[in-house]
Amino acid sequence: MYQYDHYDQQIVDERVAQFRDQTTRFLAGRLSEEEYRPLRLMNGLYIQTHAPMLRVAIPYGVMSSEQLRTLAAIARKYDKAYGHFSTRQNIQFNWPELARVPEILSELAAVQMHAIQTSGNCIRNTTCDHLAGVAPDEIEDPRPYCEMIRQWSSLHPEFSYLPRKFKIAFSGALNDRAAVAVHDIGFYIVRNEAGETGFKVLVGGGQGRTPHIGTVIREFLPIIDLLSYTDSILRVYNRFGRRDNKYKARIKILVNALGAERFSLAVEKEWSANQPSQLTLNPIDIERMRAHFSGPVYESRPEGKSIHAWYQANTAFARWVDRNTVSHRIAGYNSAYISLKAPAAAPGDASADQMDVVADLAEQFGFGEIRVTHDQNLLLPDVARDDLFELWQVLRVHELATANIGLLTDVICCPGIDFCSLANSSTIPIAKQINERFSDLDYLHDIGELKIKMSGCMNACGHHHVGHIGILGVDKKGQEFFQFTLGGSADNECTLGERLGPAIKKHDVAGTVADLLDVYVELRIEDERFLDTFRRVGLEPFKARVYGDKGVENKAGARATA
């Protein structure tokens, strides 16, 4: 893991002191709400439906056991003893008292954490493949470059007030596990014909009201040009991005308006005009940063016979190994997912006690490191295979061993109207409805990989546009309805889902999912995934089952449009 130096720590400590003073002045009436709002947003503090919400950065999803214990302590002391892990690999606290937020930030700073730029029209927390550094399909570990972006972008004076929020993601592997193509800038690590590693650069991806898949503007960018080229993209956006309409202010709108070729030419012109650049990376500095992520010293842990015996003797354990663990680049090790999607839990939530347990397990069965995944779960990246049975036993006790990673009940879900002031509908009760309807693990495993993603409004925090089944909450004259899309994917072949038809009544959501799965089971070929079946047969068989058999009136109610 990257360790703060003197400058990192000083920046974070000074920001805590600044925000403490700003909050004190606001509460005393010396700052207006209008003056205070941009200050709190730049420190990750929202005012939500019931209370303030504090979003804490977990850069590229990596944290230590000490940091996770601090998050658990904050949840107990300042919140309601739980936290919510988001698709941005952050954690959110939904119930802090405004006057005490500076105290929280101070405790975070003591363990090299902060909430800087987790909100506002700035460069947000950079995300990354949660298997970075341990994945067998990895070309190169992207975390050093994520850290470079973090340091360059933090409190950047030129990019602190962009036209709109800005999100960056990296993948260094053959398989995209970070939804790179639906980010404002996405970087894939690639090799050129000479065997050199660099970046394929995508710009203009995003979801929300007008979803777009990112456009490739550079097939190969040398590593040394990472910061200078990113700087040029941001400068073009800052200069030409719209500020008159927040719904048309994202870079995806600018790229679409100019066209990919014109936008690319504008970036190349900006970049060329500033060469040589002070932002060109020095190979020595690159190696110094890579050294922070060189990885632990692995013991020689050849796989023994014990895991095979437990696997054969215990069906529940075998199911968990198959679904919740993946191969590791080091023989004798696995990476183990910790599901935050237990049947009775709100997706992505972890209690303070569970956080403490995970921190302990990270030290007992790994090297004290925990990852937050894009899918709102946790990951222990380095577990010896012969330790998996003991790890699983502890996780079961604490309701953290649900064997559903990548299955129907591993739902990505925003907090919805229960917490968020922007939401149109509830999402957590819908996730519960789906869990109750599909509680048979044998059925879930027979269905196989199925990614349901759900958002409570068009802001798409639940990434519904790229769900195999996407579910969007909409308000219709004060009643909650849910719009379905099918065929989305955030993986290598990124696609946006197709709208199924009119919105569905709230109490019919799980039943509609069941209808869709019935069609899939009838039409799939052998072990074909839901997504592959949809791509082969198209929307119509699913649409006919949902609306044709039961009628639009019965299923969705009388209405002209969704």
MOUR-V675670 format. One record per backbone hydrogen bond with DSSP energy under -0.5 kcal/mol. NH is the residue of the N-H (numbers start at 1). CO is the residue of the C=O. Records with the same first field share a line. If there is no record, write none. Layout:
BEGIN
NH = CO + CO
END
This chain:
BEGIN
9 = 5
10 = 6
11 = 7
12 = 8
13 = 9
14 = 10
15 = 11
16 = 12
17 = 13
18 = 14
19 = 15
20 = 16
21 = 17
22 = 18
23 = 19
24 = 20
25 = 21
26 = 22
27 = 23
28 = 24
29 = 26
30 = 25
31 = 25
36 = 32
37 = 33
38 = 34
39 = 35
40 = 36
41 = 37
42 = 38
43 = 40
44 = 41
45 = 40
46 = 44 + 53
48 = 46 + 51
49 = 419
52 = 96
53 = 46
54 = 93
55 = 44 + 53
56 = 54 + 91
57 = 114
60 = 126
61 = 58
62 = 59
63 = 370
65 = 368
68 = 64
69 = 65
70 = 66
71 = 67
72 = 68
73 = 69
74 = 70
75 = 71
76 = 72
77 = 73
78 = 74
79 = 74 + 75
81 = 75
83 = 350
84 = 92
85 = 83 + 348
86 = 90
89 = 86
91 = 56
92 = 84
93 = 54
94 = 92
96 = 52
100 = 97
101 = 97 + 98
103 = 100
104 = 100
105 = 101
106 = 102
107 = 103
108 = 104
109 = 105
110 = 106
111 = 108
112 = 109
113 = 108
117 = 42
118 = 115
122 = 120
124 = 122 + 166
127 = 168
129 = 170
132 = 129
134 = 131
135 = 131
138 = 135
139 = 172
140 = 172
145 = 142
146 = 142
147 = 143
148 = 144
149 = 145
150 = 146
151 = 147
152 = 148
153 = 149
154 = 150
156 = 153
159 = 156
162 = 121
166 = 122
169 = 185
170 = 127
171 = 187
174 = 137
177 = 175
182 = 179
183 = 180
184 = 167
185 = 167
186 = 202
187 = 169
188 = 200
189 = 171
190 = 198
192 = 196
195 = 192
198 = 190
199 = 221
200 = 188
201 = 199 + 218
202 = 186 + 200
203 = 215
204 = 184
205 = 183
206 = 212
210 = 207
212 = 206
214 = 181
215 = 203
217 = 201
218 = 201
221 = 199
223 = 197
225 = 222
226 = 223
229 = 225
230 = 226
231 = 227
232 = 228
233 = 229
234 = 230
235 = 231
236 = 232
237 = 233
238 = 234
239 = 235
240 = 236
241 = 237
242 = 248
248 = 245
249 = 246
253 = 250
254 = 250
255 = 251
256 = 252
257 = 253
258 = 254
259 = 255
263 = 259
264 = 260
265 = 261
266 = 262
267 = 263
268 = 264
269 = 265
270 = 266
271 = 267
272 = 268
273 = 269
274 = 270 + 271
275 = 272
280 = 277
281 = 224
285 = 282
286 = 282
287 = 283
288 = 284
289 = 285
290 = 286
291 = 287
292 = 288 + 289
293 = 290
294 = 291
298 = 296
301 = 299
309 = 305
310 = 306
311 = 307
312 = 308
313 = 309
314 = 310
315 = 313
318 = 314
319 = 315
320 = 316
321 = 317
322 = 318
323 = 319
324 = 320
325 = 321
326 = 335
328 = 333
329 = 134
331 = 329
333 = 330
334 = 383
335 = 326
336 = 380
337 = 324 + 335
338 = 378
339 = 337 + 400
345 = 342
348 = 340
349 = 346
350 = 83
352 = 81
355 = 351
356 = 352
357 = 353
358 = 354
359 = 355
360 = 356
361 = 357
362 = 358
363 = 359
364 = 360
365 = 361
366 = 362
368 = 362
370 = 63
371 = 379
372 = 61
373 = 377
376 = 373
378 = 338
379 = 371
380 = 336
381 = 379
383 = 334
385 = 332
387 = 384
388 = 385
391 = 387
392 = 388
393 = 389
394 = 390
395 = 391
396 = 392
397 = 393
398 = 394
399 = 396
400 = 395
404 = 402
407 = 404
410 = 407
411 = 409
412 = 452
414 = 454
417 = 425
418 = 415
419 = 416
420 = 416
423 = 420
424 = 456
425 = 456
431 = 427
432 = 428
433 = 429
434 = 430
435 = 431
436 = 432
437 = 433
438 = 434
439 = 436
441 = 439
444 = 440
445 = 441
446 = 442
447 = 443
448 = 444
450 = 406
452 = 450
453 = 451 + 469
454 = 412
455 = 471
460 = 457
463 = 460
466 = 463
467 = 464
468 = 451
469 = 451
470 = 485
471 = 453
472 = 483
473 = 455
474 = 481
476 = 479
479 = 476
481 = 474 + 479
482 = 504
483 = 472
485 = 470
486 = 498
487 = 468
488 = 467
489 = 495
494 = 492
495 = 489
497 = 465
498 = 486
500 = 484
501 = 484
504 = 482
505 = 555
506 = 480
508 = 505
509 = 506
512 = 508
513 = 509
514 = 510
515 = 511
516 = 512
517 = 513
518 = 514
519 = 515
520 = 516
521 = 517
522 = 518
523 = 519
524 = 520
526 = 524
528 = 525
530 = 449
533 = 529
534 = 530
535 = 531
536 = 532
537 = 533
538 = 534
542 = 539
543 = 539
544 = 540
545 = 541
546 = 542
547 = 543
548 = 543 + 544
549 = 544
551 = 547
555 = 551
556 = 552
557 = 552 + 553
END
